[in-house]
Amino acid sequence: MSDFNCPYCYTLNEWLTELDLAGRVFWVGVEHKPHLPRDLSASNRPDDVAILHSEVSDVQRRAPEVEVQLPPVWVNSQTALLLQAAIEADHPERAPALRQAIFRRFWRQKRNIAAPEELADCLAQAGLAWDDERFLDPGQLQRITSWWSLELDRIPCMLAPTGARHLGLQDRPAVEAFVQGALHEPPPGLACR
């Protein structure tokens, strides 16, 4: 489980992509900060600014090989999550490319992933065309997010069919081992909430 506006989730996705494992993961998006603004001209609350700065600094320290930029505003991810969920269902072969494009649009290019024109560009990068009808029902996202907040309450989170959980951002070797089948359950790593 992941959210596009979480720097730990972005880092996990970058590692999975570099390890050629992104296609082996069934991605489920959760909206962990629904109160965030949808426009880059807006402002974040002071507590959100402090959290964002801390998490980005932590990622830069722990994963220096992953390019991450501090965005000007921590934006809402709901529209991006609804789009990604629809692509995961309808075009699973294109889903990893779209996921990477959205993550990088926000964390490298500092663009507004709540804006339809930015998401249209991400779709084009993934070889897909914009379609106004191509979004998951917001009620479905809310049900997923509600379950996550009751059961897990941290991202990133990987769940294995065996029930093993990989909570938070561990180190890269632990991520690789979990996805490739070792399925250990390490202690929780640093996470968003």
C-alpha positions as CSV (number, residue, x, y, z in Angstrom):
1,M,0.0,0.0,0.0
2,S,1.3,3.3,-1.0
3,D,0.5,7.0,-1.6
4,F,2.1,9.2,-4.3
5,N,2.7,12.1,-1.9
6,C,4.8,9.9,0.5
7,P,8.6,10.2,0.0
8,Y,9.1,6.8,1.6
9,C,6.7,5.2,-0.9
10,Y,8.4,7.0,-3.8
11,T,11.8,5.6,-2.6
12,L,10.4,2.1,-2.3
13,N,9.0,2.4,-5.9
14,E,12.3,3.6,-7.2
15,W,14.1,0.6,-5.5
16,L,11.5,-1.9,-6.9
17,T,11.9,-0.3,-10.4
18,E,15.7,-0.5,-10.2
19,L,15.6,-4.1,-9.1
20,D,13.1,-4.9,-12.0
21,L,10.5,-6.0,-9.4
22,A,7.9,-3.2,-9.9
23,G,5.9,-5.5,-12.2
24,R,5.7,-8.2,-9.5
25,V,3.9,-6.0,-7.1
26,F,0.1,-5.5,-7.1
27,W,-0.1,-1.8,-6.1
28,V,-2.9,-0.5,-3.9
29,G,-3.1,3.2,-3.3
30,V,-4.3,4.8,0.0
31,E,-4.9,8.4,0.7
32,H,-3.0,9.1,3.9
33,K,-3.3,12.9,3.9
34,P,-6.7,13.8,2.4
35,H,-6.6,17.3,3.8
36,L,-3.7,18.4,1.6
37,P,-4.4,21.2,-1.0
38,R,-4.9,20.5,-4.7
39,D,-3.1,23.5,-5.9
40,L,0.5,24.6,-5.8
41,S,-0.5,28.2,-5.1
42,A,-2.0,27.0,-1.7
43,S,-0.1,26.6,1.5
44,N,0.5,23.7,3.8
45,R,-0.2,23.7,7.5
46,P,3.0,24.3,9.6
47,D,2.9,20.8,11.0
48,D,2.7,19.4,7.4
49,V,5.6,21.5,6.3
50,A,7.8,20.2,9.2
51,I,6.8,16.6,8.5
52,L,7.5,17.0,4.7
53,H,10.9,18.6,5.3
54,S,11.8,15.9,7.8
55,E,10.8,13.0,5.6
56,V,12.5,14.3,2.5
57,S,15.7,14.9,4.5
58,D,15.5,11.4,5.8
59,V,15.1,9.9,2.4
60,Q,18.0,12.0,1.0
61,R,20.2,10.7,3.9
62,R,19.1,7.0,3.8
63,A,18.8,6.6,0.0
64,P,21.2,9.1,-1.6
65,E,21.0,7.2,-4.9
66,V,17.4,8.1,-5.2
67,E,16.8,11.6,-6.7
68,V,14.2,13.4,-4.6
69,Q,13.4,17.1,-4.6
70,L,11.4,19.0,-1.9
71,P,8.1,20.0,-3.6
72,P,6.9,23.6,-3.0
73,V,3.6,22.4,-1.7
74,W,2.6,18.9,-0.4
75,V,-0.4,18.3,-2.6
76,N,-3.4,16.1,-2.5
77,S,-3.1,12.7,-4.2
78,Q,-6.7,11.5,-4.5
79,T,-7.0,12.1,-8.3
80,A,-3.7,10.4,-9.0
81,L,-4.6,7.5,-6.8
82,L,-8.0,7.1,-8.6
83,L,-6.3,7.1,-12.0
84,Q,-3.6,4.7,-11.0
85,A,-6.2,2.3,-9.5
86,A,-8.1,2.3,-12.8
87,I,-5.0,1.6,-14.8
88,E,-4.0,-1.2,-12.4
89,A,-7.3,-2.9,-13.2
90,D,-7.7,-2.1,-16.9
91,H,-4.0,-2.1,-18.1
92,P,-1.9,-3.9,-15.6
93,E,1.0,-4.1,-18.0
94,R,1.2,-0.3,-18.2
95,A,0.6,0.3,-14.4
96,P,4.3,0.3,-13.3
97,A,5.2,2.9,-15.9
98,L,2.3,5.1,-14.9
99,R,3.2,4.7,-11.2
100,Q,6.8,5.7,-11.9
101,A,5.7,8.7,-14.0
102,I,3.4,10.0,-11.3
103,F,5.9,9.5,-8.5
104,R,8.6,11.2,-10.5
105,R,6.4,14.1,-11.6
106,F,5.9,15.0,-8.0
107,W,9.2,14.0,-6.3
108,R,11.7,15.0,-9.1
109,Q,9.9,17.6,-11.2
110,K,7.9,19.2,-8.3
111,R,4.7,19.3,-10.3
112,N,1.1,19.2,-9.1
113,I,-0.1,15.6,-9.4
114,A,-3.6,16.8,-8.5
115,A,-3.8,18.6,-11.8
116,P,-5.5,16.7,-14.7
117,E,-3.0,18.1,-17.3
118,E,0.0,16.7,-15.3
119,L,-1.7,13.3,-15.0
120,A,-2.4,13.4,-18.8
121,D,1.3,13.8,-19.4
122,C,2.0,10.9,-17.0
123,L,-0.5,8.7,-18.9
124,A,1.2,9.7,-22.2
125,Q,4.6,8.6,-20.7
126,A,3.1,5.3,-19.9
127,G,1.7,4.9,-23.5
128,L,-1.9,5.7,-22.6
129,A,-4.3,8.4,-23.6
130,W,-6.4,10.6,-21.3
131,D,-10.0,9.5,-20.8
132,D,-12.3,11.4,-18.4
133,E,-14.1,8.2,-17.6
134,R,-11.0,6.4,-16.6
135,F,-11.0,6.8,-12.8
136,L,-11.9,4.5,-9.9
137,D,-15.0,5.5,-7.9
138,P,-13.9,7.7,-5.0
139,G,-16.0,5.5,-2.7
140,Q,-13.8,2.5,-3.5
141,L,-10.7,4.5,-2.6
142,Q,-12.3,5.6,0.7
143,R,-13.1,1.9,1.6
144,I,-9.5,0.9,0.9
145,T,-8.2,3.9,2.9
146,S,-10.6,3.2,5.8
147,W,-9.5,-0.5,6.0
148,W,-5.8,0.6,5.8
149,S,-6.2,3.2,8.6
150,L,-7.8,0.6,10.9
151,E,-5.5,-2.3,10.1
152,L,-2.1,-0.9,9.2
153,D,-2.0,2.9,9.5
154,R,1.5,3.4,7.9
155,I,2.9,3.5,4.4
156,P,4.6,2.1,2.6
157,C,3.4,-1.3,3.4
158,M,3.8,-4.5,1.5
159,L,1.6,-7.5,2.2
160,A,2.5,-11.1,1.0
161,P,-0.1,-13.7,0.2
162,T,1.2,-15.6,3.2
163,G,0.1,-12.7,5.5
164,A,3.7,-11.5,6.1
165,R,4.0,-7.7,6.3
166,H,6.8,-5.3,5.4
167,L,5.8,-2.0,7.1
168,G,7.5,1.3,6.5
169,L,10.7,1.8,4.4
170,Q,13.3,-0.8,5.4
171,D,16.7,-0.9,3.7
172,R,17.0,-1.9,0.1
173,P,18.2,-5.5,0.7
174,A,15.2,-6.2,3.0
175,V,12.8,-4.9,0.3
176,E,14.4,-7.1,-2.3
177,A,14.3,-10.2,-0.1
178,F,10.7,-9.6,0.8
179,V,9.5,-9.2,-2.8
180,Q,11.6,-12.1,-4.1
181,G,10.1,-14.4,-1.6
182,A,12.0,-14.5,1.6
183,L,8.9,-12.9,3.1
184,H,10.4,-12.2,6.5
185,E,8.6,-9.7,8.7
186,P,11.1,-7.1,9.7
187,P,10.4,-4.6,12.4
188,P,8.6,-1.5,11.1
189,G,10.7,1.0,9.3
190,L,10.3,4.7,8.9
191,A,6.8,5.5,7.5
192,C,4.3,8.1,6.6
193,R,1.1,8.6,8.6
